[in-house]
Amino acid sequence: MKTRPLLTCLLVLFLPPLAIGAQESTLPHNDKGDTIVLTAEEIRAMKALKMPDVLNHVPGVKAGDSSVSIHGSLKVKVFVDGRPINDPTSTHGGVNWDLVFPDEVERIEILRGKGGLAYGQDASGGIILITTRRKRQVSGKVKTYAGNFGTHSVNASTGISFGKVSGGVNGGYEGTDGYNVNNDKKRWQTGIKVDYAPHESTNGFGFSADMLHDERGLPGQPKYSTPFSRKESRNAALALRAELWRWTTQTAYNEGYTHNTDKSMGLDRTLRVSKIGQDLSTTFKTSKRGHLICGAAFSWDRAEGDSFDDQQEYGASLFAAQTLAWPEVSTTLTAGLRGNYHSVFDNTLNPEIKAVYKKPTWRLTGSYSRTQNIPSFYQRYNETSSTRPNPNLTMEKADNFSLAFSATPHKAFSFSLTGFFNLLSDRITYVTGGKGIGWYQNFGKVIYVGWDGAFSLKMTETLEFKGAYTYLEAKDKKTRLWIPGKARHTSNLTLLWHPFSPLSLVAVGTYSSTVSRNKANTKTVPDYVIADLRAEYAFKRWSLFAEVKNIFDKTYYYADGLLAPPLTWLVGLEWKI
């Protein structure tokens, strides 16, 4: 009987490789270590309209309209109910946040600086797992809002559940004239989801399909504006997922298309990227103290465009991780190894180890992981009016160390502290050259070192303070010069106030220190402090909401030098079935 777990694991490892990384169900649930978890209650309390506004409350995490970074790394994999929502045509693993909305989310788990063991390459920053709520018997909503700069949006969704089967459809549109010349955008989104769950403890089978269509202007940097630069993009994502007994399998297909034009420069470029993957993984007990996770993965990528020859790449990997627990000494240890093969870049062997010491009111976690980031087709071959291609990019390698402490000394107060040290070899970053035109380059060895902290203080049943701070040093190991686009200090302070039953108010203050704009550190983007306010008045099935960003109309710039929005506001209405 003792040989069965070993035989089962060997069977998994030698089956035809199947997917894009193991999913959440294969990970141990008894001990989350230093993983940050946001519950549905915490998410709803933020009254955020979009996912980046939720994630920006998390220490070490910085999210934008189509991006997310953890401890300075933009290589973060994001999954919604097990399916990847990263944009295959993006430069840095960008995320299609419009595929999920905060009021649909049941739970968010954030693995900072780890997760590559189970989820594969391109995850040096970490992993974000988003779980949505299962549909009730009949549910639905319509949400619409409008604001300054011609901003307007409407989205609707409906769902139904019959016993073990549930499903839903959704769709929406958002548009704005923009706050700058050539800063307009239009975006359409639609999706469908069907689930079959024979038991409460498993998801059974699930299918989802989502599509996005985006048209926008690219204004460029203030000094080097690009008033005629346009971008059209289309993205499609399909996923088929099944859980049977101890097995989890998923087939995923992602396709992205971009069309960049600039009539003033005679630029007309297209890029299409397709990604197919499958996975198979399983978890089982190996002894009274532990369990083993193992699996296999395969992926195939294709890129085609009008300025380069068609490219095809594929990869395969095997992984296994053993977890052992000693409750008598409050300790858990997890160690694993992942082997990766790639048709173009180096083959790799990546270890990951984590130790947790847990007491009723506090927890100490230490971890180490190694992973690789493959330069995207977009970084290598895409061309716009401000970006030139670089097909000679090499793979980026990352070794991540962290030590985290979290405590809840009182039911109304909790805090956490995390120290991290990340060593990146051949780091890929965008470097601006003359006339505002840049390209992606490998930087040699780069060190990210720092710490972050967060606290939550519930003053009364209706008033709560939350705060987060990150200190980051990002330097080239050889020259000791600062890496472009990385702020040394970032922080935010959030006030959540529920003065009476229908009304909720959320105030957020954000600070970011000066960042370097170029490799020589001779150009900088100034520091800034901004404040946002959100409000909601909910009654029965209706809710009125409003949002004001950059309340004091501060002029500031993003880390890449682009002009950030001035004061913006919107008001809206939501109706739920």
C-alpha positions in Angstrom: 0.0 0.0 0.0 2.8 2.4 0.7 4.0 2.2 -2.9 0.8 3.5 -4.4 1.5 7.3 -3.9 4.9 6.9 -5.6 3.4 4.9 -8.5 0.6 7.5 -8.9 3.1 10.3 -9.1 5.3 8.5 -11.6 2.2 7.9 -13.7 1.4 11.6 -13.7 5.0 12.6 -14.6 5.1 10.3 -17.6 1.6 10.9 -19.0 1.5 13.2 -22.1 2.2 16.6 -20.7 -1.0 18.6 -20.3 -1.3 22.6 -19.3 -0.4 26.0 -18.3 0.6 25.4 -14.6 -1.3 23.6 -11.9 -4.3 25.4 -10.4 -5.4 26.4 -6.9 -7.0 23.1 -6.1 -3.6 21.3 -6.2 -2.1 23.6 -3.5 -2.2 22.7 0.2 -5.0 24.6 2.0 -4.2 23.8 5.6 -1.5 26.4 5.8 -1.2 29.5 3.6 2.1 30.7 5.1 2.9 34.2 3.9 0.2 34.2 1.3 -2.1 37.3 1.5 -5.8 36.5 1.4 -8.6 39.0 0.7 -12.1 37.8 1.6 -15.3 38.8 -0.1 -16.2 41.0 2.9 -12.9 42.9 2.7 -13.2 43.3 -1.1 -16.8 44.7 -0.9 -15.9 47.1 1.9 -13.4 48.8 -0.5 -16.3 49.9 -2.9 -13.9 49.6 -5.8 -15.2 49.6 -9.4 -12.1 47.8 -10.8 -9.6 45.2 -9.6 -6.5 47.4 -9.6 -8.1 49.6 -6.9 -8.5 46.5 -4.8 -5.0 45.2 -5.3 -3.3 48.5 -4.6 -4.3 48.1 -1.0 -1.9 45.1 -0.7 1.7 45.8 0.5 4.2 45.3 -2.3 1.5 45.2 -5.0 1.0 47.9 -7.6 -1.7 47.5 -10.2 -2.6 49.6 -13.2 -5.4 49.5 -15.8 -3.7 46.6 -17.6 -0.8 45.6 -15.4 0.3 44.4 -11.9 3.7 44.2 -10.2 4.8 42.6 -6.9 8.0 43.9 -5.2 9.0 45.7 -8.5 8.5 42.7 -10.8 5.8 42.9 -13.6 6.0 39.2 -14.3 2.9 38.2 -12.3 0.5 35.4 -13.4 -3.2 36.1 -12.7 -5.9 33.3 -12.7 -9.6 33.7 -12.4 -11.3 30.5 -11.3 -8.2 28.6 -12.6 -8.0 30.3 -16.1 -5.2 32.7 -17.0 -6.2 36.3 -17.8 -2.8 37.6 -18.7 -2.7 39.3 -22.1 -0.5 37.3 -24.5 0.3 40.3 -26.6 1.5 42.5 -23.7 5.0 43.6 -23.1 5.2 42.5 -19.5 2.5 39.9 -18.8 -0.2 42.5 -18.7 -3.6 41.6 -17.3 -7.1 41.9 -18.8 -8.7 43.2 -15.6 -12.0 43.8 -17.5 -12.6 40.1 -17.4 -13.5 40.3 -13.7 -15.1 42.8 -11.4 -14.7 43.2 -7.6 -18.3 42.6 -6.7 -18.1 39.2 -8.4 -15.1 38.0 -6.4 -15.3 35.7 -3.4 -11.6 35.4 -2.6 -8.2 36.6 -3.7 -4.9 34.9 -2.8 -1.6 36.6 -3.5 1.6 34.6 -3.6 4.3 37.2 -3.5 7.7 36.2 -5.0 6.8 32.5 -5.3 4.4 30.1 -7.1 6.6 29.2 -10.0 6.9 25.7 -8.8 3.2 24.9 -9.4 2.4 27.6 -12.0 5.5 27.6 -14.2 7.7 30.3 -15.8 6.9 34.0 -16.1 6.0 34.3 -12.5 9.1 35.8 -10.8 6.8 38.5 -9.2 4.3 35.9 -7.9 0.8 34.6 -8.5 -2.6 36.0 -8.0 -5.6 33.6 -7.7 -9.1 35.1 -8.0 -12.1 33.0 -7.1 -15.6 34.3 -8.1 -18.9 33.6 -6.4 -21.0 30.7 -7.6 -24.3 31.9 -9.1 -27.5 31.7 -7.1 -30.7 30.2 -8.6 -31.4 33.4 -10.5 -29.1 36.4 -10.3 -28.2 39.4 -12.4 -27.2 43.0 -12.3 -26.9 46.1 -14.5 -24.3 48.8 -13.7 -23.8 52.1 -15.5 -21.9 55.2 -14.8 -20.7 58.4 -16.4 -18.1 61.1 -15.5 -16.0 63.9 -16.8 -13.8 63.7 -19.9 -16.7 61.9 -21.6 -16.3 58.8 -19.5 -19.3 56.4 -19.8 -19.8 52.7 -19.1 -22.5 50.1 -18.9 -22.2 46.4 -18.1 -24.7 43.6 -17.4 -24.6 40.1 -16.2 -27.0 37.3 -15.5 -26.6 33.9 -13.9 -28.7 30.9 -13.1 -28.2 27.7 -11.1 -30.1 24.4 -11.2 -28.8 22.1 -8.5 -25.3 20.9 -9.6 -25.3 23.1 -12.8 -24.7 26.8 -12.9 -23.9 29.3 -15.7 -23.8 32.9 -16.6 -23.3 35.5 -19.3 -22.0 39.0 -19.1 -21.1 41.9 -21.3 -20.1 45.5 -21.1 -18.8 48.7 -22.8 -16.6 51.5 -21.6 -15.5 54.6 -23.3 -13.8 57.9 -22.6 -12.5 61.0 -24.6 -9.4 61.0 -22.4 -7.7 63.7 -20.4 -5.0 64.3 -22.9 -4.6 64.6 -26.7 -5.1 61.2 -28.3 -5.9 59.7 -25.0 -9.4 58.3 -25.9 -10.4 54.7 -25.7 -13.3 52.3 -26.3 -13.6 48.8 -24.9 -16.1 46.0 -25.4 -16.2 42.8 -23.4 -18.4 39.7 -23.3 -18.1 36.3 -21.6 -19.9 33.1 -20.8 -19.3 30.5 -18.0 -20.8 27.1 -17.3 -20.0 24.9 -14.2 -21.0 21.4 -13.1 -20.3 20.6 -9.4 -21.4 17.1 -8.3 -20.1 17.7 -4.8 -19.6 20.9 -2.7 -15.9 20.0 -2.2 -15.0 20.0 -5.9 -15.6 22.2 -8.9 -16.4 19.2 -11.1 -16.3 20.6 -14.7 -16.2 24.1 -15.9 -16.0 26.0 -19.2 -15.5 29.7 -19.8 -15.0 31.9 -22.8 -14.2 35.7 -22.8 -13.6 38.2 -25.5 -12.3 41.8 -25.4 -12.0 44.5 -28.1 -10.1 47.7 -27.4 -9.4 50.8 -29.5 -7.4 53.6 -28.1 -4.9 56.4 -28.7 -1.3 56.4 -27.5 -0.5 59.9 -26.5 3.2 59.3 -25.8 5.4 61.2 -23.3 4.6 65.0 -22.8 7.9 66.0 -24.3 7.5 63.6 -27.3 3.8 63.4 -27.9 2.4 61.0 -30.5 -1.0 62.6 -31.5 -1.5 60.1 -34.4 -0.5 56.9 -32.7 -3.4 54.4 -32.5 -3.8 50.9 -31.1 -6.5 48.3 -31.7 -6.4 45.0 -29.8 -8.6 41.9 -29.5 -8.2 39.2 -27.0 -10.0 35.8 -26.7 -9.6 33.3 -23.8 -11.2 29.9 -23.5 -10.7 27.4 -20.7 -12.0 23.9 -20.0 -11.4 22.6 -16.5 -12.2 19.3 -14.8 -11.6 17.9 -11.3 -12.1 14.1 -10.9 -11.1 12.5 -7.6 -7.6 13.7 -6.9 -6.9 14.9 -10.4 -7.2 18.4 -11.9 -6.9 19.1 -15.6 -7.3 22.2 -17.6 -7.1 23.1 -21.3 -6.5 26.8 -22.0 -6.4 28.8 -25.2 -5.5 32.5 -25.4 -5.2 34.6 -28.5 -4.3 38.3 -28.7 -4.1 40.6 -31.7 -2.8 44.1 -31.9 -2.7 46.7 -34.7 -0.5 49.7 -34.3 -0.7 52.7 -36.6 0.8 56.2 -36.8 0.0 58.0 -40.1 2.6 60.7 -39.3 5.3 58.1 -39.4 3.9 55.7 -42.0 3.7 53.1 -39.3 1.3 50.1 -39.8 2.1 47.0 -37.8 0.2 43.9 -36.7 1.0 41.2 -34.2 -1.0 38.1 -33.4 -0.1 35.7 -30.6 -1.7 32.4 -29.8 -1.1 30.3 -26.7 -2.3 26.7 -26.1 -1.7 24.7 -23.0 -2.9 21.8 -20.9 -2.1 20.5 -17.5 -2.6 17.6 -15.3 -1.9 17.4 -11.6 -2.8 15.5 -8.4 -2.4 15.7 -4.7 -2.4 12.8 -2.2 -1.2 11.9 1.3 2.2 10.3 1.6 2.2 9.8 5.4 0.5 11.0 8.5 2.5 14.2 8.4 2.4 15.2 4.8 1.1 15.1 1.2 2.7 15.2 -2.3 1.7 17.4 -5.2 3.0 16.5 -8.7 2.1 17.3 -12.2 3.1 17.9 -15.8 2.6 20.8 -18.2 2.8 21.6 -21.9 2.4 24.8 -23.8 2.6 25.9 -27.5 3.0 29.5 -28.6 2.8 31.1 -32.0 3.4 34.7 -33.2 2.8 36.2 -36.6 3.1 39.7 -37.9 3.9 41.8 -40.9 7.4 42.8 -40.0 9.0 39.4 -39.1 8.8 35.7 -39.9 6.3 33.6 -38.1 7.6 32.2 -34.8 6.6 29.0 -33.0 7.8 27.9 -29.6 6.8 25.2 -27.2 7.7 24.0 -23.7 7.1 21.2 -21.3 7.7 20.7 -17.6 7.3 18.3 -14.7 7.0 19.3 -11.0 6.6 17.7 -7.6 6.4 19.1 -4.1 6.3 17.4 -0.7 4.7 19.1 2.4 5.4 17.8 5.9 3.7 19.1 9.1 4.7 18.8 12.7 1.8 20.1 14.7 3.5 19.4 18.0 6.1 22.1 17.2 3.8 24.3 15.1 6.0 23.8 12.0 5.3 23.1 8.3 7.9 22.5 5.6 7.3 22.4 1.8 10.0 21.6 -0.7 9.7 20.9 -4.4 11.4 21.0 -7.8 10.2 21.9 -11.3 12.1 21.0 -14.5 11.4 23.1 -17.6 12.1 22.5 -21.3 11.8 25.2 -23.9 12.4 24.9 -27.6 14.2 28.3 -27.9 15.5 29.3 -24.5 17.6 27.4 -21.9 16.3 24.4 -20.1 16.0 25.0 -16.4 15.6 23.3 -13.0 13.8 25.4 -10.4 13.6 24.6 -6.6 11.2 26.1 -4.2 11.2 25.7 -0.4 9.0 27.2 2.4 9.0 26.8 6.1 6.2 28.1 8.4 6.2 28.4 12.2 2.6 29.2 13.3 1.1 30.1 16.6 -2.6 31.0 17.4 -1.9 34.8 17.1 1.2 35.0 14.9 3.1 33.4 12.1 6.7 33.4 10.8 7.4 32.2 7.2 10.7 31.9 5.3 10.8 31.0 1.6 13.1 30.6 -1.4 12.2 30.1 -5.1 13.8 30.2 -8.5 12.0 30.9 -11.7 12.5 32.3 -15.3 10.8 34.9 -17.3 10.7 34.4 -21.1 10.7 37.6 -23.2 7.3 38.0 -24.7 6.8 38.1 -28.5 5.6 41.7 -28.0 8.9 42.7 -26.4 10.9 41.0 -29.2 8.9 41.9 -32.3 6.3 44.6 -31.7 6.8 48.1 -33.1 5.0 51.3 -32.3 5.7 55.0 -32.7 7.6 55.0 -29.4 9.0 51.4 -29.3 11.4 49.5 -31.4 11.6 45.7 -31.5 14.6 43.7 -30.0 14.5 40.0 -31.2 17.8 39.3 -29.4 16.4 39.4 -25.9 17.4 36.5 -23.6 15.6 34.8 -20.8 15.4 36.5 -17.4 16.2 34.5 -14.3 15.1 35.2 -10.7 16.1 34.0 -7.3 13.7 35.2 -4.6 14.2 35.1 -0.8 11.6 36.3 1.7 11.0 36.3 5.5 7.5 37.3 6.6 5.9 37.9 10.0 2.2 38.4 10.6 0.3 38.8 13.8 -3.2 39.5 15.2 -2.6 40.5 18.8 -6.2 41.7 19.1 -9.4 41.0 17.2 -9.5 44.6 16.1 -5.8 44.9 15.1 -3.5 43.0 12.8 -0.2 43.7 11.1 2.5 42.1 8.9 6.2 42.7 8.0 8.0 41.1 5.1 11.6 41.4 4.1 12.6 40.3 0.5 15.8 39.9 -1.5 15.4 39.2 -5.2 18.3 38.6 -7.6 17.5 38.9 -11.3 19.9 37.9 -14.0 19.5 39.4 -17.5 16.6 41.4 -16.3 14.4 42.7 -19.1 13.3 46.4 -19.0 12.2 49.2 -21.3 14.8 51.9 -21.8 14.0 55.2 -23.3 16.4 56.6 -25.9 16.5 59.8 -27.9 13.2 61.5 -29.0 11.2 59.4 -26.6 11.8 56.2 -28.5 12.9 53.1 -26.6 13.2 49.4 -26.6 13.5 46.4 -24.3 17.0 45.4 -23.1 18.6 42.8 -20.8 20.3 44.5 -17.9 22.8 41.9 -16.6 22.3 41.3 -12.8 19.8 43.4 -10.9 19.0 43.3 -7.2 15.6 44.0 -5.6 15.9 44.3 -1.9 13.5 45.8 0.7 10.7 45.3 3.0 7.0 46.0 3.3 4.5 46.3 6.1 0.7 46.6 6.5 -1.8 47.1 9.3 -5.5 47.0 9.9 -7.1 48.8 12.8 -10.8 48.6 13.5 -11.6 51.6 15.7 -15.3 50.9 16.0 -17.9 48.7 14.2 -18.3 51.5 11.6 -14.7 52.8 11.3 -11.6 51.1 10.1 -8.0 52.2 9.1 -5.8 50.2 6.8 -2.2 51.1 5.8 0.6 49.7 3.6 4.2 50.7 3.0 6.9 49.3 0.7 10.6 50.1 0.7 12.4 48.9 -2.5 16.0 49.3 -3.6 16.3 48.3 -7.3 19.8 48.5 -8.6 22.1 47.2 -11.3 24.6 45.0 -9.4 27.5 46.1 -11.5 27.0 49.9 -11.9 25.0 50.3 -8.7 22.7 52.6 -10.7 19.0 52.7 -10.0 16.7 50.7 -12.3 14.3 52.9 -14.3 10.7 53.1 -13.2 11.1 51.8 -9.6 10.1 54.0 -6.6 12.1 53.6 -3.4 9.0 54.4 -1.2 5.4 53.7 -1.9 2.6 53.8 0.7 -1.2 54.2 1.0 -3.6 54.9 3.9 -7.2 53.9 3.7 -10.2 55.0 5.8 -13.3 52.8 5.7 -16.3 54.5 7.3 -19.9 53.1 7.4 -21.7 55.9 9.3 -25.1 54.4 8.9 -26.6 51.3 7.2 -27.1 52.4 3.6 -24.0 54.7 3.3 -20.4 53.6 2.9 -17.4 55.9 2.4 -13.8 55.0 1.5 -10.9 57.6 1.4 -7.5 56.6 0.1 -4.2 58.5 0.2 -1.3 57.3 -2.0 2.4 58.3 -2.0 5.1 57.4 -4.5 8.7 58.7 -4.3 10.9 59.9 -7.2 11.8 57.3 -9.9 14.5 57.3 -12.5 13.5 57.5 -16.1 16.7 56.2 -17.8 19.5 53.8 -17.4 22.1 56.6 -16.5 19.8 58.0 -13.8 20.0 61.5 -15.3 16.2 61.8 -15.8 13.6 61.4 -13.1 9.9 61.4 -12.5 8.9 63.5 -9.5 7.3 62.1 -6.4 3.6 62.6 -5.7 0.8 62.4 -3.2 -2.8 61.9 -4.4 -6.1 61.2 -2.7 -9.2 59.4 -3.8 -12.8 59.1 -2.5 -15.4 56.5 -3.1 -19.0 56.5 -1.8 -22.0 54.2 -2.0 -25.6 54.4 -0.9 -27.3 51.0 -1.1 -31.0 50.3 -0.6 -32.8 47.1 -1.4 -31.8 46.1 -4.9 -30.5 49.5 -5.9 -27.3 51.3 -5.1 -26.0 54.8 -6.0 -22.2 55.2 -6.1 -19.7 57.9 -6.9 -15.9 58.1 -7.2 -13.5 61.0 -7.3 -9.8 60.3 -8.1 -7.0 62.8 -7.5 -9.2 65.0 -5.5 -6.7 67.9 -5.2 -6.1 67.8 -9.0 -2.4 67.1 -8.6 -0.2 67.0 -11.7 1.9 63.9 -11.6 3.4 61.3 -13.9 3.5 57.5 -14.1 6.8 55.7 -13.6 7.2 55.4 -17.4 6.9 59.2 -17.8 3.4 59.3 -19.1 1.1 62.0 -17.8 -1.3 60.6 -15.1 -5.0 61.7 -14.9 -6.0 65.0 -13.3 -9.1 65.2 -11.1 -11.6 62.7 -12.5 -15.1 61.8 -11.2 -18.0 59.6 -12.0 -21.4 58.8 -10.7 -23.4 55.6 -11.3 -26.3 53.3 -10.6 -26.5 49.6 -10.1 -29.6 47.3 -10.0 -29.4 43.7 -8.8 -31.9 40.9 -9.2 
